[in-house]
Amino acid sequence: MNRTLVQKVIGLALILSGAVLLALKIMNISEAKESWDAWASPSSGTVFFIGALTGELLFLAARIFLGYVHLKNKDLGPWVFYPLLVFVFLSGLSGIILALASLAIRFWQRQAEKT
């Protein structure tokens, strides 16, 4: 199996899943706002909604950026790669799977450099 091809497929999967999730979030933003207003007190519902929306956007941005890194075969230092990986991991079930695949690619790349 070609490592570069696998890396590009994982990068493409990260970018596409991030784009699809972003589109779904945008389509459901009014329903989410109503849900937050109903759940929280009227004065603090908007603040909670903005906080949750910011968190979701951070997770989606991390997913898309990690996909870009894999697609372009860029090498990130550990202080950038691993926190980015944690954000992707926390973004949901598909994020967990893609983060583990990204971690496997990283170790595969390091093993190839050692030999």
MITORKOL-769485 format. One record per atom (N, C-alpha, C): residue number from 1; x, y, z; residue in one letter. Coordinates in pm, 1 decimal. Example, Ala and Ser with C-alpha at 12.3 -4.5 7.8 and 13.67 -1.06 7.14 Angstrom:
<atoms>
<atom k="1" c1="1319.0" c2="-569.0" c3="780.0" r="A"/>
<atom k="1" c1="1230.0" c2="-450.0" c3="780.0" r="A"/>
<atom k="1" c1="1320.0" c2="-330.0" c3="780.0" r="A"/>
<atom k="2" c1="1285.0" c2="-225.0" c3="708.0" r="S"/>
<atom k="2" c1="1367.0" c2="-106.0" c3="714.0" r="S"/>
<atom k="2" c1="1290.0" c2="3.0" c3="787.0" r="S"/>
</atoms>
This chain:
<atoms>
<atom k="1" c1="83.3" c2="-117.0" c3="0.0" r="M"/>
<atom k="1" c1="0.0" c2="0.0" c3="0.0" r="M"/>
<atom k="1" c1="88.6" c2="124.5" c3="0.0" r="M"/>
<atom k="2" c1="56.9" c2="219.1" c3="-81.6" r="N"/>
<atom k="2" c1="134.1" c2="341.4" c3="-96.1" r="N"/>
<atom k="2" c1="93.3" c2="441.1" c3="12.7" r="N"/>
<atom k="3" c1="188.7" c2="482.1" c3="95.5" r="R"/>
<atom k="3" c1="161.4" c2="571.6" c3="207.0" r="R"/>
<atom k="3" c1="110.6" c2="707.1" c3="159.5" r="R"/>
<atom k="4" c1="166.7" c2="757.6" c3="51.4" r="T"/>
<atom k="4" c1="126.0" c2="888.5" c3="0.8" r="T"/>
<atom k="4" c1="-19.0" c2="886.8" c3="-45.3" r="T"/>
<atom k="5" c1="-58.7" c2="779.6" c3="-111.7" r="L"/>
<atom k="5" c1="-197.5" c2="767.2" c3="-156.3" r="L"/>
<atom k="5" c1="-292.2" c2="759.7" c3="-36.5" r="L"/>
<atom k="6" c1="-257.0" c2="681.1" c3="62.8" r="V"/>
<atom k="6" c1="-340.2" c2="669.5" c3="183.0" r="V"/>
<atom k="6" c1="-350.5" c2="804.3" c3="252.4" r="V"/>
<atom k="7" c1="-240.3" c2="876.5" c3="258.7" r="Q"/>
<atom k="7" c1="-238.9" c2="1007.3" c3="322.0" r="Q"/>
<atom k="7" c1="-330.4" c2="1104.9" c3="248.0" r="Q"/>
<atom k="8" c1="-327.4" c2="1101.7" c3="116.8" r="K"/>
<atom k="8" c1="-413.6" c2="1190.2" c3="37.9" r="K"/>
<atom k="8" c1="-561.5" c2="1153.5" c3="53.8" r="K"/>
<atom k="9" c1="-591.2" c2="1024.9" c3="62.1" r="V"/>
<atom k="9" c1="-729.9" c2="981.0" c3="82.1" r="V"/>
<atom k="9" c1="-780.7" c2="1027.2" c3="219.0" r="V"/>
<atom k="10" c1="-697.8" c2="1014.5" c3="322.0" r="I"/>
<atom k="10" c1="-737.1" c2="1059.8" c3="455.4" r="I"/>
<atom k="10" c1="-754.2" c2="1212.0" c3="455.8" r="I"/>
<atom k="11" c1="-665.4" c2="1283.4" c3="388.4" r="G"/>
<atom k="11" c1="-677.7" c2="1429.0" c3="378.7" r="G"/>
<atom k="11" c1="-805.5" c2="1469.5" c3="308.2" r="G"/>
<atom k="12" c1="-837.4" c2="1401.7" c3="200.3" r="L"/>
<atom k="12" c1="-960.5" c2="1431.0" c3="127.3" r="L"/>
<atom k="12" c1="-1083.5" c2="1398.2" c3="211.8" r="L"/>
<atom k="13" c1="-1078.1" c2="1287.9" c3="285.5" r="A"/>
<atom k="13" c1="-1189.7" c2="1250.8" c3="373.3" r="A"/>
<atom k="13" c1="-1209.2" c2="1354.9" c3="483.0" r="A"/>
<atom k="14" c1="-1100.5" c2="1406.1" c3="537.5" r="L"/>
<atom k="14" c1="-1110.7" c2="1509.3" c3="640.5" r="L"/>
<atom k="14" c1="-1173.2" c2="1637.1" c3="584.7" r="L"/>
<atom k="15" c1="-1128.7" c2="1679.1" c3="468.1" r="I"/>
<atom k="15" c1="-1181.3" c2="1802.2" c3="408.6" r="I"/>
<atom k="15" c1="-1327.9" c2="1786.0" c3="370.2" r="I"/>
<atom k="16" c1="-1361.5" c2="1675.1" c3="306.2" r="L"/>
<atom k="16" c1="-1500.5" c2="1653.8" c3="265.3" r="L"/>
<atom k="16" c1="-1593.9" c2="1640.4" c3="385.5" r="L"/>
<atom k="17" c1="-1550.8" c2="1568.3" c3="487.5" r="S"/>
<atom k="17" c1="-1636.5" c2="1554.5" c3="605.5" r="S"/>
<atom k="17" c1="-1652.3" c2="1688.7" c3="676.6" r="S"/>
<atom k="18" c1="-1547.0" c2="1768.1" c3="679.8" r="G"/>
<atom k="18" c1="-1557.3" c2="1901.5" c3="738.8" r="G"/>
<atom k="18" c1="-1652.2" c2="1990.0" c3="660.6" r="G"/>
<atom k="19" c1="-1645.9" c2="1984.0" c3="528.6" r="A"/>
<atom k="19" c1="-1735.2" c2="2065.7" c3="444.8" r="A"/>
<atom k="19" c1="-1880.2" c2="2022.2" c3="459.9" r="A"/>
<atom k="20" c1="-1903.8" c2="1891.6" c3="463.4" r="V"/>
<atom k="20" c1="-2040.6" c2="1841.1" c3="479.2" r="V"/>
<atom k="20" c1="-2095.5" c2="1879.7" c3="616.5" r="V"/>
<atom k="21" c1="-2015.9" c2="1863.0" c3="720.1" r="L"/>
<atom k="21" c1="-2061.3" c2="1900.1" c3="854.5" r="L"/>
<atom k="21" c1="-2087.5" c2="2049.6" c3="865.0" r="L"/>
<atom k="22" c1="-2004.6" c2="2130.0" c3="800.6" r="L"/>
<atom k="22" c1="-2025.9" c2="2274.5" c3="801.5" r="L"/>
<atom k="22" c1="-2157.2" c2="2309.5" c3="731.6" r="L"/>
<atom k="23" c1="-2183.2" c2="2245.8" c3="618.6" r="A"/>
<atom k="23" c1="-2309.6" c2="2270.2" c3="547.8" r="A"/>
<atom k="23" c1="-2429.0" c2="2229.3" c3="633.3" r="A"/>
<atom k="24" c1="-2419.2" c2="2116.6" c3="702.9" r="L"/>
<atom k="24" c1="-2528.7" c2="2072.3" c3="789.4" r="L"/>
<atom k="24" c1="-2549.4" c2="2168.4" c3="905.7" r="L"/>
<atom k="25" c1="-2440.8" c2="2217.2" c3="962.5" r="K"/>
<atom k="25" c1="-2451.3" c2="2313.5" c3="1073.2" r="K"/>
<atom k="25" c1="-2517.2" c2="2442.3" c3="1026.8" r="K"/>
<atom k="26" c1="-2481.7" c2="2488.8" c3="908.2" r="I"/>
<atom k="26" c1="-2540.0" c2="2612.6" c3="856.0" r="I"/>
<atom k="26" c1="-2689.2" c2="2594.0" c3="829.7" r="I"/>
<atom k="27" c1="-2727.7" c2="2478.2" c3="776.9" r="M"/>
<atom k="27" c1="-2869.3" c2="2454.0" c3="747.7" r="M"/>
<atom k="27" c1="-2953.4" c2="2444.9" c3="874.9" r="M"/>
<atom k="28" c1="-2895.0" c2="2401.3" c3="985.0" r="N"/>
<atom k="28" c1="-2969.9" c2="2381.4" c3="1109.1" r="N"/>
<atom k="28" c1="-2944.8" c2="2489.8" c3="1212.8" r="N"/>
<atom k="29" c1="-2890.7" c2="2602.1" c3="1174.1" r="I"/>
<atom k="29" c1="-2853.8" c2="2703.6" c3="1272.0" r="I"/>
<atom k="29" c1="-2976.1" c2="2763.3" c3="1342.6" r="I"/>
<atom k="30" c1="-3087.2" c2="2780.2" c3="1273.2" r="S"/>
<atom k="30" c1="-3205.7" c2="2837.8" c3="1338.0" r="S"/>
<atom k="30" c1="-3265.9" c2="2740.3" c3="1439.2" r="S"/>
<atom k="31" c1="-3267.5" c2="2611.8" c3="1405.4" r="E"/>
<atom k="31" c1="-3318.2" c2="2511.3" c3="1499.2" r="E"/>
<atom k="31" c1="-3229.1" c2="2501.4" c3="1621.3" r="E"/>
<atom k="32" c1="-3099.6" c2="2510.3" c3="1600.8" r="A"/>
<atom k="32" c1="-3007.0" c2="2504.1" c3="1712.9" r="A"/>
<atom k="32" c1="-3024.4" c2="2625.0" c3="1804.3" r="A"/>
<atom k="33" c1="-3045.4" c2="2741.1" c3="1746.8" r="K"/>
<atom k="33" c1="-3067.1" c2="2863.3" c3="1825.8" r="K"/>
<atom k="33" c1="-3192.0" c2="2850.2" c3="1910.8" r="K"/>
<atom k="34" c1="-3300.5" c2="2800.3" c3="1852.6" r="E"/>
<atom k="34" c1="-3424.2" c2="2779.5" c3="1927.4" r="E"/>
<atom k="34" c1="-3404.6" c2="2679.1" c3="2040.4" r="E"/>
<atom k="35" c1="-3329.3" c2="2574.2" c3="2012.4" r="S"/>
<atom k="35" c1="-3302.7" c2="2472.7" c3="2113.5" r="S"/>
<atom k="35" c1="-3223.8" c2="2530.1" c3="2230.2" r="S"/>
<atom k="36" c1="-3123.0" c2="2609.9" c3="2201.3" r="W"/>
<atom k="36" c1="-3043.7" c2="2671.2" c3="2307.7" r="W"/>
<atom k="36" c1="-3126.2" c2="2770.6" c3="2387.8" r="W"/>
<atom k="37" c1="-3212.4" c2="2846.3" c3="2321.3" r="D"/>
<atom k="37" c1="-3297.0" c2="2941.8" c3="2392.6" r="D"/>
<atom k="37" c1="-3396.2" c2="2870.6" c3="2483.3" r="D"/>
<atom k="38" c1="-3447.6" c2="2756.2" c3="2439.0" r="A"/>
<atom k="38" c1="-3541.4" c2="2680.7" c3="2520.9" r="A"/>
<atom k="38" c1="-3471.7" c2="2613.3" c3="2638.5" r="A"/>
<atom k="39" c1="-3349.6" c2="2571.5" c3="2617.6" r="W"/>
<atom k="39" c1="-3277.2" c2="2499.8" c3="2722.2" r="W"/>
<atom k="39" c1="-3224.2" c2="2594.3" c3="2829.1" r="W"/>
<atom k="40" c1="-3167.0" c2="2705.7" c3="2787.8" r="A"/>
<atom k="40" c1="-3105.6" c2="2799.2" c3="2881.0" r="A"/>
<atom k="40" c1="-3206.0" c2="2907.9" c3="2919.3" r="A"/>
<atom k="41" c1="-3166.7" c2="2985.4" c3="3016.2" r="S"/>
<atom k="41" c1="-3252.2" c2="3098.1" c3="3052.8" r="S"/>
<atom k="41" c1="-3251.4" c2="3200.8" c3="2940.7" r="S"/>
<atom k="42" c1="-3356.3" c2="3278.1" c3="2925.5" r="P"/>
<atom k="42" c1="-3365.7" c2="3371.0" c3="2812.1" r="P"/>
<atom k="42" c1="-3250.0" c2="3470.6" c3="2801.3" r="P"/>
<atom k="43" c1="-3195.0" c2="3510.0" c3="2912.6" r="S"/>
<atom k="43" c1="-3087.4" c2="3609.2" c3="2905.8" r="S"/>
<atom k="43" c1="-2952.7" c2="3547.3" c3="2869.8" r="S"/>
<atom k="44" c1="-2934.1" c2="3418.0" c3="2896.6" r="S"/>
<atom k="44" c1="-2803.9" c2="3357.1" c3="2870.9" r="S"/>
<atom k="44" c1="-2805.0" c2="3257.0" c3="2755.6" r="S"/>
<atom k="45" c1="-2918.9" c2="3235.6" c3="2692.0" r="G"/>
<atom k="45" c1="-2926.5" c2="3138.1" c3="2583.2" r="G"/>
<atom k="45" c1="-2839.9" c2="3175.1" c3="2464.7" r="G"/>
<atom k="46" c1="-2835.7" c2="3302.5" c3="2431.2" r="T"/>
<atom k="46" c1="-2755.0" c2="3347.4" c3="2317.7" r="T"/>
<atom k="46" c1="-2606.6" c2="3330.5" c3="2346.2" r="T"/>
<atom k="47" c1="-2566.5" c2="3356.4" c3="2468.2" r="V"/>
<atom k="47" c1="-2425.0" c2="3341.4" c3="2505.1" r="V"/>
<atom k="47" c1="-2383.4" c2="3194.9" c3="2494.1" r="V"/>
<atom k="48" c1="-2466.4" c2="3104.2" c3="2544.7" r="F"/>
<atom k="48" c1="-2435.3" c2="2961.6" c3="2533.3" r="F"/>
<atom k="48" c1="-2431.9" c2="2917.5" c3="2387.4" r="F"/>
<atom k="49" c1="-2525.2" c2="2967.9" c3="2309.5" r="F"/>
<atom k="49" c1="-2531.0" c2="2933.2" c3="2167.2" r="F"/>
<atom k="49" c1="-2405.2" c2="2979.7" c3="2094.6" r="F"/>
<atom k="50" c1="-2361.8" c2="3101.1" c3="2120.7" r="I"/>
<atom k="50" c1="-2240.3" c2="3153.6" c3="2056.0" r="I"/>
<atom k="50" c1="-2118.2" c2="3073.1" c3="2099.4" r="I"/>
<atom k="51" c1="-2112.5" c2="3034.9" c3="2225.7" r="G"/>
<atom k="51" c1="-2001.9" c2="2952.1" c3="2273.5" r="G"/>
<atom k="51" c1="-1999.2" c2="2815.6" c3="2207.8" r="G"/>
<atom k="52" c1="-2115.7" c2="2752.4" c3="2197.8" r="A"/>
<atom k="52" c1="-2123.8" c2="2621.1" c3="2132.4" r="A"/>
<atom k="52" c1="-2091.1" c2="2631.3" c3="1984.5" r="A"/>
<atom k="53" c1="-2138.7" c2="2736.1" c3="1919.8" r="L"/>
<atom k="53" c1="-2111.1" c2="2757.1" c3="1778.4" r="L"/>
<atom k="53" c1="-1961.8" c2="2780.2" c3="1753.9" r="L"/>
<atom k="54" c1="-1898.8" c2="2855.5" c3="1841.6" r="T"/>
<atom k="54" c1="-1755.0" c2="2879.0" c3="1830.7" r="T"/>
<atom k="54" c1="-1676.5" c2="2749.1" c3="1846.9" r="T"/>
<atom k="55" c1="-1717.1" c2="2666.5" c3="1942.4" r="G"/>
<atom k="55" c1="-1652.5" c2="2536.9" c3="1960.7" r="G"/>
<atom k="55" c1="-1666.8" c2="2447.3" c3="1839.1" r="G"/>
<atom k="56" c1="-1786.7" c2="2441.6" c3="1784.4" r="E"/>
<atom k="56" c1="-1810.3" c2="2361.0" c3="1664.2" r="E"/>
<atom k="56" c1="-1726.7" c2="2410.3" c3="1546.5" r="E"/>
<atom k="57" c1="-1719.1" c2="2542.0" c3="1531.0" r="L"/>
<atom k="57" c1="-1638.7" c2="2597.2" c3="1421.2" r="L"/>
<atom k="57" c1="-1490.4" c2="2567.7" c3="1440.8" r="L"/>
<atom k="58" c1="-1444.5" c2="2567.2" c3="1565.2" r="L"/>
<atom k="58" c1="-1305.2" c2="2532.0" c3="1593.3" r="L"/>
<atom k="58" c1="-1277.7" c2="2386.9" c3="1554.9" r="L"/>
<atom k="59" c1="-1369.6" c2="2298.3" c3="1589.5" r="F"/>
<atom k="59" c1="-1353.3" c2="2157.1" c3="1554.0" r="F"/>
<atom k="59" c1="-1353.9" c2="2137.6" c3="1402.7" r="F"/>
<atom k="60" c1="-1443.5" c2="2206.6" c3="1333.3" r="L"/>
<atom k="60" c1="-1450.2" c2="2193.5" c3="1187.7" r="L"/>
<atom k="60" c1="-1327.3" c2="2253.3" c3="1120.0" r="L"/>
<atom k="61" c1="-1279.2" c2="2365.3" c3="1171.2" r="A"/>
<atom k="61" c1="-1158.5" c2="2426.5" c3="1114.5" r="A"/>
<atom k="61" c1="-1038.2" c2="2335.2" c3="1134.1" r="A"/>
<atom k="62" c1="-1028.5" c2="2271.3" c3="1250.5" r="A"/>
<atom k="62" c1="-918.4" c2="2177.9" c3="1275.6" r="A"/>
<atom k="62" c1="-925.2" c2="2059.7" c3="1179.8" r="A"/>
<atom k="63" c1="-1045.2" c2="2010.2" c3="1155.9" r="R"/>
<atom k="63" c1="-1063.5" c2="1896.8" c3="1065.3" r="R"/>
<atom k="63" c1="-1022.0" c2="1933.4" c3="922.9" r="R"/>
<atom k="64" c1="-1065.5" c2="2050.2" c3="876.7" r="I"/>
<atom k="64" c1="-1033.1" c2="2092.9" c3="740.8" r="I"/>
<atom k="64" c1="-884.0" c2="2122.8" c3="727.2" r="I"/>
<atom k="65" c1="-824.5" c2="2187.4" c3="827.8" r="F"/>
<atom k="65" c1="-682.8" c2="2218.8" c3="820.6" r="F"/>
<atom k="65" c1="-596.7" c2="2092.5" c3="823.8" r="F"/>
<atom k="66" c1="-633.4" c2="1995.7" c3="907.6" r="L"/>
<atom k="66" c1="-558.0" c2="1870.0" c3="910.2" r="L"/>
<atom k="66" c1="-570.7" c2="1797.4" c3="776.8" r="L"/>
<atom k="67" c1="-687.5" c2="1803.9" c3="715.0" r="G"/>
<atom k="67" c1="-704.6" c2="1745.5" c3="581.8" r="G"/>
<atom k="67" c1="-615.0" c2="1812.8" c3="479.8" r="G"/>
<atom k="68" c1="-606.0" c2="1945.4" c3="487.4" r="Y"/>
<atom k="68" c1="-517.5" c2="2020.8" c3="397.5" r="Y"/>
<atom k="68" c1="-371.8" c2="1980.4" c3="418.1" r="Y"/>
<atom k="69" c1="-332.0" c2="1965.1" c3="542.2" r="V"/>
<atom k="69" c1="-194.8" c2="1924.4" c3="573.3" r="V"/>
<atom k="69" c1="-163.9" c2="1787.7" c3="513.9" r="V"/>
<atom k="70" c1="-257.0" c2="1694.8" c3="526.9" r="H"/>
<atom k="70" c1="-236.1" c2="1561.8" c3="469.7" r="H"/>
<atom k="70" c1="-235.8" c2="1565.6" c3="317.0" r="H"/>
<atom k="71" c1="-326.1" c2="1642.9" c3="260.1" r="L"/>
<atom k="71" c1="-335.1" c2="1650.2" c3="114.8" r="L"/>
<atom k="71" c1="-208.5" c2="1709.1" c3="53.6" r="L"/>
<atom k="72" c1="-153.7" c2="1811.2" c3="114.9" r="K"/>
<atom k="72" c1="-33.2" c2="1878.1" c3="63.6" r="K"/>
<atom k="72" c1="95.9" c2="1814.8" c3="114.8" r="K"/>
<atom k="73" c1="84.9" c2="1708.9" c3="196.1" r="N"/>
<atom k="73" c1="199.8" c2="1637.2" c3="250.2" r="N"/>
<atom k="73" c1="294.4" c2="1730.9" c3="326.3" r="N"/>
<atom k="74" c1="235.8" c2="1818.1" c3="403.6" r="K"/>
<atom k="74" c1="314.6" c2="1910.4" c3="484.7" r="K"/>
<atom k="74" c1="350.5" c2="1842.7" c3="616.0" r="K"/>
<atom k="75" c1="465.0" c2="1880.5" c3="668.6" r="D"/>
<atom k="75" c1="510.1" c2="1823.6" c3="795.5" r="D"/>
<atom k="75" c1="491.8" c2="1927.5" c3="905.4" r="D"/>
<atom k="76" c1="405.5" c2="1896.9" c3="1000.8" r="L"/>
<atom k="76" c1="383.8" c2="1985.8" c3="1113.9" r="L"/>
<atom k="76" c1="464.7" c2="1937.2" c3="1232.8" r="L"/>
<atom k="77" c1="509.9" c2="2029.7" c3="1312.8" r="G"/>
<atom k="77" c1="579.6" c2="1993.8" c3="1435.0" r="G"/>
<atom k="77" c1="481.8" c2="1933.6" c3="1535.4" r="G"/>
<atom k="78" c1="533.4" c2="1865.8" c3="1635.6" r="P"/>
<atom k="78" c1="445.1" c2="1800.3" c3="1732.4" r="P"/>
<atom k="78" c1="359.3" c2="1898.2" c3="1811.8" r="P"/>
<atom k="79" c1="407.0" c2="2022.3" c3="1832.1" r="W"/>
<atom k="79" c1="329.7" c2="2120.3" c3="1908.6" r="W"/>
<atom k="79" c1="210.4" c2="2172.7" c3="1830.8" r="W"/>
<atom k="80" c1="206.5" c2="2149.3" c3="1701.6" r="V"/>
<atom k="80" c1="92.4" c2="2189.3" c3="1619.9" r="V"/>
<atom k="80" c1="8.5" c2="2066.7" c3="1584.1" r="V"/>
<atom k="81" c1="74.8" c2="1957.8" c3="1548.6" r="F"/>
<atom k="81" c1="3.1" c2="1839.9" c3="1499.4" r="F"/>
<atom k="81" c1="-84.2" c2="1775.3" c3="1607.4" r="F"/>
<atom k="82" c1="-29.8" c2="1750.9" c3="1725.3" r="Y"/>
<atom k="82" c1="-104.5" c2="1677.8" c3="1826.9" r="Y"/>
<atom k="82" c1="-222.8" c2="1756.2" c3="1885.5" r="Y"/>
<atom k="83" c1="-210.0" c2="1886.9" c3="1913.0" r="P"/>
<atom k="83" c1="-331.3" c2="1960.3" c3="1953.9" r="P"/>
<atom k="83" c1="-438.2" c2="1962.3" c3="1843.7" r="P"/>
<atom k="84" c1="-394.1" c2="1974.3" c3="1718.9" r="L"/>
<atom k="84" c1="-487.3" c2="1969.5" c3="1606.7" r="L"/>
<atom k="84" c1="-556.6" c2="1834.3" c3="1601.8" r="L"/>
<atom k="85" c1="-481.3" c2="1730.6" c3="1626.4" r="L"/>
<atom k="85" c1="-535.9" c2="1595.3" c3="1628.4" r="L"/>
<atom k="85" c1="-638.3" c2="1579.3" c3="1740.7" r="L"/>
<atom k="86" c1="-613.8" c2="1640.3" c3="1855.0" r="V"/>
<atom k="86" c1="-708.2" c2="1633.5" c3="1966.9" r="V"/>
<atom k="86" c1="-839.8" c2="1701.6" c3="1929.8" r="V"/>
<atom k="87" c1="-833.2" c2="1817.1" c3="1864.4" r="F"/>
<atom k="87" c1="-954.8" c2="1885.7" c3="1822.1" r="F"/>
<atom k="87" c1="-1034.6" c2="1801.5" c3="1722.7" r="F"/>
<atom k="88" c1="-965.7" c2="1736.3" c3="1630.9" r="V"/>
<atom k="88" c1="-1034.9" c2="1648.9" c3="1534.9" r="V"/>
<atom k="88" c1="-1094.7" c2="1529.2" c3="1608.4" r="V"/>
<atom k="89" c1="-1022.2" c2="1475.1" c3="1703.9" r="F"/>
<atom k="89" c1="-1068.7" c2="1360.4" c3="1782.7" r="F"/>
<atom k="89" c1="-1196.0" c2="1395.1" c3="1859.6" r="F"/>
<atom k="90" c1="-1204.0" c2="1515.9" c3="1911.5" r="L"/>
<atom k="90" c1="-1319.1" c2="1557.5" c3="1991.3" r="L"/>
<atom k="90" c1="-1439.7" c2="1596.6" c3="1906.8" r="L"/>
<atom k="91" c1="-1424.8" c2="1599.8" c3="1775.0" r="S"/>
<atom k="91" c1="-1532.0" c2="1649.9" c3="1689.8" r="S"/>
<atom k="91" c1="-1638.8" c2="1546.5" c3="1655.8" r="S"/>
<atom k="92" c1="-1630.0" c2="1426.9" c3="1707.2" r="G"/>
<atom k="92" c1="-1734.5" c2="1327.4" c3="1682.0" r="G"/>
<atom k="92" c1="-1676.9" c2="1192.4" c3="1642.5" r="G"/>
<atom k="93" c1="-1765.2" c2="1099.4" c3="1612.6" r="L"/>
<atom k="93" c1="-1723.3" c2="963.0" c3="1581.1" r="L"/>
<atom k="93" c1="-1636.9" c2="958.2" c3="1455.5" r="L"/>
<atom k="94" c1="-1677.8" c2="1027.4" c3="1350.9" r="S"/>
<atom k="94" c1="-1595.3" c2="1027.1" c3="1230.1" r="S"/>
<atom k="94" c1="-1462.0" c2="1097.0" c3="1257.0" r="S"/>
<atom k="95" c1="-1463.7" c2="1196.7" c3="1344.9" r="G"/>
<atom k="95" c1="-1339.9" c2="1263.1" c3="1383.4" r="G"/>
<atom k="95" c1="-1245.4" c2="1169.8" c3="1456.9" r="G"/>
<atom k="96" c1="-1300.4" c2="1083.4" c3="1540.5" r="I"/>
<atom k="96" c1="-1218.0" c2="985.2" c3="1612.5" r="I"/>
<atom k="96" c1="-1150.3" c2="891.7" c3="1513.2" r="I"/>
<atom k="97" c1="-1227.2" c2="841.0" c3="1419.3" r="I"/>
<atom k="97" c1="-1172.5" c2="747.7" c3="1320.0" r="I"/>
<atom k="97" c1="-1066.3" c2="815.8" c3="1234.6" r="I"/>
<atom k="98" c1="-1094.9" c2="937.5" c3="1188.2" r="L"/>
<atom k="98" c1="-999.2" c2="1008.7" c3="1103.2" r="L"/>
<atom k="98" c1="-876.0" c2="1054.5" c3="1181.7" r="L"/>
<atom k="99" c1="-893.2" c2="1088.5" c3="1308.1" r="A"/>
<atom k="99" c1="-778.2" c2="1125.7" c3="1390.3" r="A"/>
<atom k="99" c1="-687.3" c2="1005.3" c3="1413.9" r="A"/>
<atom k="100" c1="-746.4" c2="890.2" c3="1439.0" r="L"/>
<atom k="100" c1="-664.9" c2="769.2" c3="1456.0" r="L"/>
<atom k="100" c1="-593.7" c2="732.8" c3="1326.7" r="L"/>
<atom k="101" c1="-660.4" c2="751.7" c3="1213.9" r="A"/>
<atom k="101" c1="-595.8" c2="725.8" c3="1084.7" r="A"/>
<atom k="101" c1="-481.8" c2="824.9" c3="1061.3" r="A"/>
<atom k="102" c1="-501.3" c2="949.8" c3="1099.8" r="S"/>
<atom k="102" c1="-395.6" c2="1050.5" c3="1086.6" r="S"/>
<atom k="102" c1="-275.9" c2="1016.6" c3="1175.6" r="S"/>
<atom k="103" c1="-305.7" c2="969.4" c3="1294.8" r="L"/>
<atom k="103" c1="-198.5" c2="929.0" c3="1385.9" r="L"/>
<atom k="103" c1="-122.2" c2="809.3" c3="1329.7" r="L"/>
<atom k="104" c1="-194.1" c2="714.0" c3="1271.5" r="A"/>
<atom k="104" c1="-128.3" c2="598.2" c3="1210.5" r="A"/>
<atom k="104" c1="-39.3" c2="641.2" c3="1094.7" r="A"/>
<atom k="105" c1="-87.1" c2="735.6" c3="1013.7" r="I"/>
<atom k="105" c1="-6.1" c2="787.6" c3="902.5" r="I"/>
<atom k="105" c1="119.1" c2="855.5" c3="956.9" r="I"/>
<atom k="106" c1="104.5" c2="929.1" c3="1064.7" r="R"/>
<atom k="106" c1="219.5" c2="999.7" c3="1124.6" r="R"/>
<atom k="106" c1="324.9" c2="898.9" c3="1170.2" r="R"/>
<atom k="107" c1="281.6" c2="793.9" c3="1239.2" r="F"/>
<atom k="107" c1="377.9" c2="693.6" c3="1284.4" r="F"/>
<atom k="107" c1="436.8" c2="616.4" c3="1167.1" r="F"/>
<atom k="108" c1="356.9" c2="590.7" c3="1065.5" r="W"/>
<atom k="108" c1="402.7" c2="522.1" c3="945.1" r="W"/>
<atom k="108" c1="509.8" c2="606.4" c3="876.8" r="W"/>
<atom k="109" c1="487.7" c2="735.8" c3="872.6" r="Q"/>
<atom k="109" c1="584.1" c2="828.0" c3="811.7" r="Q"/>
<atom k="109" c1="714.5" c2="829.3" c3="891.7" r="Q"/>
<atom k="110" c1="703.6" c2="830.4" c3="1023.1" r="R"/>
<atom k="110" c1="823.9" c2="832.2" c3="1107.8" r="R"/>
<atom k="110" c1="902.3" c2="701.9" c3="1095.7" r="R"/>
<atom k="111" c1="831.6" c2="590.2" c3="1083.5" r="Q"/>
<atom k="111" c1="899.1" c2="461.8" c3="1064.4" r="Q"/>
<atom k="111" c1="971.2" c2="458.1" c3="930.7" r="Q"/>
<atom k="112" c1="910.5" c2="514.8" c3="827.0" r="A"/>
<atom k="112" c1="973.2" c2="515.8" c3="695.7" r="A"/>
<atom k="112" c1="1098.8" c2="603.7" c3="696.0" r="A"/>
<atom k="113" c1="1096.7" c2="710.6" c3="775.1" r="E"/>
<atom k="113" c1="1214.2" c2="798.6" c3="782.1" r="E"/>
<atom k="113" c1="1329.3" c2="732.0" c3="856.0" r="E"/>
<atom k="114" c1="1298.7" c2="645.1" c3="952.3" r="K"/>
<atom k="114" c1="1402.9" c2="579.9" c3="1031.0" r="K"/>
<atom k="114" c1="1475.9" c2="472.9" c3="952.1" r="K"/>
<atom k="115" c1="1403.6" c2="409.0" c3="858.1" r="T"/>
<atom k="115" c1="1468.2" c2="300.0" c3="783.4" r="T"/>
<atom k="115" c1="1536.6" c2="349.0" c3="658.9" r="T"/>
</atoms>
